[in-house]
Amino acid sequence: MSDEIVLTAEERRFFWFFPPAPGGVLPPEHVQQSLLAKGLVAKGSDGRCWMTVLGDQVRLGAHPSRTEG
């Protein structure tokens, strides 16, 4: 398994809202960009974001992660 993923409290709070549901909570752009940079979400050409396999593993506790802040 690879290195531990470190999330901020804000990233962890919005992590559950991918992919965003129509009319639901839309994570702030800076959170989306940060999760994109960590490889936890991906963005399509239409601008919509969805969870990657790594993101699913972190969300389910199958990949080491911790929250700071």
C-alpha positions in Angstrom: 0.0 0.0 0.0 1.2 3.5 -0.7 1.7 6.5 1.6 -0.9 7.8 4.0 -3.3 10.5 2.6 -3.6 13.6 4.8 -6.8 15.6 4.5 -7.8 18.9 6.1 -11.0 18.9 8.2 -12.7 20.9 5.5 -11.6 18.4 2.8 -12.9 15.5 5.0 -16.2 17.3 5.6 -16.9 17.7 1.8 -15.3 14.4 0.8 -18.7 12.6 1.2 -20.3 14.9 -1.4 -18.7 13.5 -4.5 -20.2 13.2 -7.0 -22.3 16.2 -6.2 -26.0 15.4 -6.5 -28.3 17.8 -8.4 -29.5 20.4 -5.9 -27.2 19.0 -3.2 -24.1 20.3 -1.5 -21.5 21.6 -3.9 -18.0 21.5 -2.4 -16.1 24.8 -2.7 -13.8 25.1 -5.7 -10.6 25.2 -3.5 -11.6 21.9 -1.9 -12.3 20.3 -5.3 -8.9 21.5 -6.5 -7.1 20.1 -3.5 -8.8 16.7 -3.7 -8.0 16.7 -7.5 -4.3 17.3 -6.7 -4.3 14.4 -4.2 -5.9 12.1 -6.8 -9.0 11.5 -4.7 -11.4 12.9 -7.3 -11.3 13.4 -11.0 -12.9 16.1 -13.2 -14.4 15.4 -16.6 -14.3 17.6 -19.6 -17.8 18.8 -18.7 -16.5 20.1 -15.4 -18.2 17.4 -13.2 -16.2 15.7 -10.5 -16.4 12.1 -9.3 -14.6 9.9 -6.8 -11.5 7.9 -8.1 -10.7 4.4 -7.0 -8.2 5.8 -4.5 -10.8 8.2 -3.2 -13.2 5.3 -2.7 -10.5 3.4 -0.8 -9.8 6.4 1.5 -13.5 7.0 2.1 -14.1 3.3 3.0 -11.0 3.1 5.2 -9.2 0.7 2.9 -6.3 3.1 2.4 -4.4 4.8 5.3 -5.5 8.4 5.8 -5.7 11.0 8.6 -7.3 14.4 9.2 -5.4 17.4 10.3 -6.8 20.8 11.4 
